[in-house]
Amino acid sequence: MPRCLRNAPVPAIDEILLQYEQEHPQSLGEYYRYNSASIRIRIIDPQFDGLAEDDRETIAYSYLDKLPDAIAGDITLVLLFTPAEFEHPETTIFGLANLEFDDPRLSRL
């Protein structure tokens, strides 16, 4: 079940991430609204193992592209990890972004 980690849930994102998780049963989708103009999303999926970042994006965006433009336009960060990368973010170039996802700096908006 997708999880909205902070603030009020966005039903359209819940729906898309739920669909993703149903079609990728071992995955986990998480998101939150960082500020009024920014939504951050993280998908952890063992099926990403061995895939290049652009191949992971192709899979994820085949779902995210279904979002209404008003919501899609607010997505500023999409992190796509395998479970191992999530457990050891220092092994990926997105490790710092993952730390920021978990403990965001205060937004000025």
C-alpha positions as a Markdown table, in Angstrom:
| # | Residue | x | y | z |
|---|---|---|---|---|
| 1 | Met | 0.0 | 0.0 | 0.0 |
| 2 | Pro | 1.5 | 3.3 | -1.0 |
| 3 | Arg | 2.4 | 5.6 | 1.9 |
| 4 | Cys | 2.1 | 9.4 | 2.1 |
| 5 | Leu | 4.8 | 10.2 | 4.6 |
| 6 | Arg | 3.9 | 13.8 | 5.4 |
| 7 | Asn | 1.0 | 16.2 | 4.9 |
| 8 | Ala | -2.3 | 15.3 | 3.3 |
| 9 | Pro | -2.5 | 12.4 | 0.8 |
| 10 | Val | -2.8 | 13.1 | -2.9 |
| 11 | Pro | -5.5 | 10.6 | -4.1 |
| 12 | Ala | -4.3 | 10.5 | -7.7 |
| 13 | Ile | -0.8 | 9.6 | -6.5 |
| 14 | Asp | -2.2 | 7.0 | -4.1 |
| 15 | Glu | -4.1 | 5.5 | -7.0 |
| 16 | Ile | -1.1 | 5.3 | -9.4 |
| 17 | Leu | 1.3 | 4.0 | -6.8 |
| 18 | Leu | -1.3 | 1.4 | -5.7 |
| 19 | Gln | -1.6 | 0.2 | -9.3 |
| 20 | Tyr | 2.2 | 0.1 | -9.5 |
| 21 | Glu | 2.4 | -2.0 | -6.3 |
| 22 | Gln | -0.3 | -4.4 | -7.4 |
| 23 | Glu | 1.5 | -5.0 | -10.7 |
| 24 | His | 4.9 | -5.2 | -8.9 |
| 25 | Pro | 3.9 | -7.0 | -5.7 |
| 26 | Gln | 7.3 | -6.7 | -3.9 |
| 27 | Ser | 7.5 | -2.9 | -4.4 |
| 28 | Leu | 6.8 | 0.0 | -2.1 |
| 29 | Gly | 5.8 | 3.4 | -3.2 |
| 30 | Glu | 6.2 | 6.4 | -0.9 |
| 31 | Tyr | 5.7 | 10.1 | -1.4 |
| 32 | Tyr | 5.0 | 13.4 | 0.3 |
| 33 | Arg | 4.4 | 17.0 | -0.7 |
| 34 | Tyr | 7.5 | 18.9 | 0.2 |
| 35 | Asn | 5.9 | 22.3 | -0.3 |
| 36 | Ser | 3.0 | 23.8 | -2.2 |
| 37 | Ala | 4.9 | 23.3 | -5.5 |
| 38 | Ser | 6.9 | 20.1 | -4.9 |
| 39 | Ile | 6.0 | 16.4 | -4.6 |
| 40 | Arg | 8.7 | 13.8 | -3.9 |
| 41 | Ile | 8.3 | 10.2 | -4.8 |
| 42 | Arg | 10.3 | 7.1 | -3.9 |
| 43 | Ile | 9.7 | 3.6 | -5.3 |
| 44 | Ile | 11.6 | 0.6 | -4.0 |
| 45 | Asp | 11.3 | -2.4 | -6.3 |
| 46 | Pro | 13.5 | -5.5 | -6.5 |
| 47 | Gln | 12.7 | -5.6 | -10.2 |
| 48 | Phe | 15.0 | -2.6 | -10.6 |
| 49 | Asp | 18.0 | -4.8 | -9.9 |
| 50 | Gly | 20.4 | -4.8 | -12.8 |
| 51 | Leu | 18.5 | -2.1 | -14.6 |
| 52 | Ala | 20.1 | 1.2 | -15.7 |
| 53 | Glu | 18.5 | 4.4 | -14.3 |
| 54 | Asp | 16.8 | 5.2 | -17.7 |
| 55 | Asp | 15.2 | 1.7 | -17.8 |
| 56 | Arg | 13.9 | 2.2 | -14.2 |
| 57 | Glu | 12.5 | 5.6 | -15.2 |
| 58 | Thr | 10.8 | 4.0 | -18.2 |
| 59 | Ile | 9.0 | 1.6 | -15.9 |
| 60 | Ala | 8.1 | 4.1 | -13.3 |
| 61 | Tyr | 7.0 | 6.9 | -15.7 |
| 62 | Ser | 4.7 | 4.4 | -17.5 |
| 63 | Tyr | 2.6 | 4.9 | -14.4 |
| 64 | Leu | 3.5 | 8.4 | -13.3 |
| 65 | Asp | 2.7 | 9.8 | -16.8 |
| 66 | Lys | -1.0 | 8.9 | -16.1 |
| 67 | Leu | -1.2 | 11.6 | -13.5 |
| 68 | Pro | -3.1 | 14.8 | -14.2 |
| 69 | Asp | -0.8 | 17.6 | -15.5 |
| 70 | Ala | -1.5 | 19.7 | -12.4 |
| 71 | Ile | -0.1 | 17.0 | -10.2 |
| 72 | Ala | 2.6 | 15.7 | -12.5 |
| 73 | Gly | 4.0 | 19.2 | -12.8 |
| 74 | Asp | 4.6 | 19.3 | -9.1 |
| 75 | Ile | 6.8 | 16.2 | -9.0 |
| 76 | Thr | 10.3 | 17.4 | -8.5 |
| 77 | Leu | 12.0 | 14.2 | -7.3 |
| 78 | Val | 11.6 | 10.5 | -8.2 |
| 79 | Leu | 13.9 | 8.1 | -6.5 |
| 80 | Leu | 14.0 | 4.5 | -7.9 |
| 81 | Phe | 15.8 | 2.0 | -5.7 |
| 82 | Thr | 16.3 | -1.7 | -5.3 |
| 83 | Pro | 15.8 | -2.9 | -1.7 |
| 84 | Ala | 19.6 | -3.3 | -1.3 |
| 85 | Glu | 20.2 | 0.3 | -2.6 |
| 86 | Phe | 17.6 | 1.5 | -0.2 |
| 87 | Glu | 19.2 | -0.3 | 2.7 |
| 88 | His | 22.7 | 1.0 | 1.7 |
| 89 | Pro | 22.1 | 4.3 | -0.1 |
| 90 | Glu | 25.9 | 5.1 | 0.0 |
| 91 | Thr | 26.2 | 2.5 | -2.8 |
| 92 | Thr | 24.3 | 4.7 | -5.3 |
| 93 | Ile | 24.8 | 8.2 | -6.6 |
| 94 | Phe | 21.3 | 9.0 | -5.3 |
| 95 | Gly | 22.2 | 8.3 | -1.7 |
| 96 | Leu | 22.2 | 12.0 | -0.6 |
| 97 | Ala | 18.9 | 12.5 | -2.3 |
| 98 | Asn | 17.5 | 9.5 | -0.3 |
| 99 | Leu | 18.7 | 11.1 | 2.9 |
| 100 | Glu | 17.0 | 14.3 | 2.0 |
| 101 | Phe | 13.8 | 12.4 | 1.2 |
| 102 | Asp | 13.8 | 10.9 | 4.6 |
| 103 | Asp | 14.8 | 14.1 | 6.5 |
| 104 | Pro | 13.9 | 17.1 | 4.3 |
| 105 | Arg | 15.3 | 20.5 | 5.0 |
| 106 | Leu | 12.7 | 23.1 | 5.9 |
| 107 | Ser | 11.0 | 24.5 | 2.8 |
| 108 | Arg | 10.9 | 28.3 | 2.4 |
| 109 | Leu | 7.6 | 28.1 | 0.5 |
